[in-house]
Amino acid sequence: MKHLKWTIYCMMAVTVAATSCQTKRTASNPGADPAHNSQNSLDWSGTYQGTLPCADCPGIRYVLTLNEDNSYQLKTQYLERGDSVFTESGNFTWNENGNQITLADRGEKFQVGENRLFHLDMEGNRITGDLAEHYILSKATATITGRYWKLVEIQGKAVVDGTTQKEPYIRLNTEENRVEANGGCNGMGGTYELSDPNRIKFSQLIGTMMACENMEVENGLRRALESADSYHLQGDTLQLFRARMAPLARFVAVEK
């Protein structure tokens, strides 16, 4: 297996180097502002996929997952060479400007853009020319709509099962962009709007007016929905934010 991985790495390195020689190179982002860069300004964690050029096959299918703890998982598949998928994992590092990452065990470099990763040449430069668009991985956009999201944390405080009369949740229905919710006592409803990148806005929120013993969770959920302007989705966990500050609320997907 080690020999196989090394063979694949060598082939990929040759491919990138050979292609780079046939294209013009440009600095990936000289003079980037370290106070406002990809690392601290973009929602970069997630799964990216695409098909990179290959010297002697139709392409190499990449599925690269970047985690917030700076670890990664990479799945590669050589097209028209069988169904074998090679999986490896490791850590990645950011460059000083916070706009490039390097997969530590592979030496591959990527420039991190808005929902995209640009595969760089061995010197860390963007590849241009006729094949430039084939060196881009796009972020897979998992949907948050149509799922039952159970509230598990509000303003950094865990929501303990059984402390509310009903289970607090939200569900974003695609029909007329309606949101349904329950804060643990009262039902709520309204509309929502989604836009790129990972922006969300709730409006026209109304609900019933029953009085319950514990209204802290419900009031917190209502405030979170009213003020949220962005979200982060990783696996079955959804978080709502305002201005990329501390999460307002955290939910987990539940089959209902």
N, C-alpha and C positions, 0 to 999 in steps of 0.2 A: 504493500500500500504506500509506503514511503517513497519507493522507487517510482510508482505511478504518479504520485503527487508532484515529485520533482520533475518528471517528464512533462507533465501538463504545464507546470510553471515555466519551464524552459521554452516550451512551444509558445506560450502566451507572451513571454518576454521578447522572443524573436519576432512574433507577429506585431507587437506594438512598436518595436524598434524599426522594423522594416517599413511599416506603414508611415511612421513618423518621418522617415527619410524621404518619402514621396510627397510630403505635405509641408506647408509652411508652419512655423511655430510662433507662438505669441506668449508673452508672459501672462500667467493665469489671472493675476490681479495685483499689479504692482502698486505700492502706496496705499494699501487698504487701511482703513481707519480701525485700529485695534479696539476702540471703544464701541464700535458698531459694526460687527462682523457676522459671518454666518454662524459661528459657534454660539454667540450669545443673543442673536436676534431672530434666527430662523427656527422653525419647528422641524429640525433635521432628523430626529429619530424616526425609524420606520423601515419599511421594506421597499427597495428600489429594484427595478428589473428592466432588462433590455437585451438585445443581441448584438454583441461586439463582433467586428470583422475577424476573420480567421484566414490564415495563409493557404490552407489546403482543405477547407470545409466551408459550407455555406455560412457558418457563424457559430459563435459560442454564446449560449444562453446563460445570462447572469441573473441571479436572484440574490441580492445583497441586503441583509438586515443590519441596521446600525442601532445599537442600544444606548440608552442614556448613560450607562456606566462605562462607555467607550469600549465595549466588546462588540464583536460582529460575528455573523454567520454568513458564509458564502456557499451557494450552490451553483455549480457550473455543469453544463451539458453541451457536448459537441454535436451539432446537428448532423443528421445522416450518418452517425457513427454508433447506432444502437440507442437504447433507452437509458444507458448508465448516467446517473446523476452523482457527481462528486461533491461531498459536503465537508466543509472544514470551518473551523472557528478560531478566533483569537482576539487580539486587542488592536485598536487603532489609535493613532496619535494625531493631534492637531498641530499645524505649523504655527509659527510665532504670530502671524497675522490673523489666525483663526478662520481662514477661508479654505484651507486644504486639509485633507486627512491622508494618512498613509497606513495601509494594512500591514501591521508589523511583520508578520510571518511571510508576507509575499512581496513587500516592497512596492506594491501598486499604489498609485496616488490618484486622488479624485479631488476636483474642485467642487465645493458644496454650494449649490444654488437653491433657489426657491423651488422645492419639490423635484429637484433634478440633481444628479451627480454627473460631472463631466470627467470621463476617463482621461488622465493626463499621460504624456510621454514619460520616459524614464527620468527626465530632468525636471519634471513638474510643470511643464508648459502645456497649454491648451493645443489640441490638434485642430488645424484648420484645413481648408481645401475641400475637395469633392466628398470625402468620407467623413467630414467633421460630425455630421448629424448622426452617424452610426456609432459614435463614441459617447452616447448619452444614455444614462439610466434614469427612468422616470419613477417617481414615487407611486406606489400602489395606494389608491385612495379607498380605504374600507368605508363602508357607509355606516352612519349612525342612525339612520331612519328605520322605522319599522321594527325596532327592537325595544324590549322592556328593560329599562335601566333602573335598577334598584339603588336607591341612595344609601351610601355606606359612610359618607363623611361630609360634614358641612362646616366650613370655616376652620378646617383643621381638626375638628372634633368628631370622633367616631360616633356613628348612629347605631345604637345598640338595639338588637332585635327585641321586641316586646315592650319597649318604652313608649311606643306610640300605639294608638288604637288600631291604625291600619298601616300597612307597609308603605313607606314613602317611595315614590318612583316617578319617572317621566317616560313618555313615549312620544316620538316624533312621527306622526303619520304623514305620508306623502300626499294624501288626498287633501287638497286645499291648504297644504302646509300647516296643519293643525297640530298643536301640542296638547296632550292630555297628561295630567299629573295628579298626584295626591301627596299632600304634605304630612300625612299621618293622622289627619282628622278630616280636613275638607278636600273635596275634589277641586281641581283647578283646570283651566283651559285657556287657550289663546292661539296665537300664530307664531311661526318662526320663519327665519330667513337664513339660508346658508349661502356663503360666497367664498371664493378662494382668496388667500390661503387659510383654511380652517377658521373662517369667521362665522359667527352666529349671532343672531339678534332675536330676542323674544319680545312680543308686543301684544297689546290688547288682552292682558292677563286678567281673568275674572275667576271667581270661585264662590263656593257656598260659605256661609257665615256661622257655622256651628262653633260652640265654645267647648274646648276640651281641656283636660288638666295640663297636658304638656304641649304647649304651642311653640316651644323654642325651635324645634326642628322645622316645623312648618313655616314659621316666620323667616327662618334662615334660608330655606329653599326658595321662598318667594323672592327674597332680596337677591339671591344668587341669579335667578332667572331674569329679574328685572335689570341687573347690572352687567351680566355676562356679555362679552363681545368676541370671545374666541374659545376654541375647544382643542383638546388634545386627545387623540384616540390611539391606544396601544393595546392590541389584542382585545380582550373583553373588558377593558377599563376605559371609562370616559371621564374626563375632567373638564370643568368649566372655569374660565379665567376672565379677568378684566385687566387689560393693559399688560398682559404677561406677568402679572404679579403672582402672589401665592394663590393656589387654587381655591376657588369659591366653594366648589362642591365636587365630590367624586362619586362615581356610580360604577356598578358592575352589571354586565349583561346577564339576564336570567331568562330561561325559557318559560314562557307563559302562553 
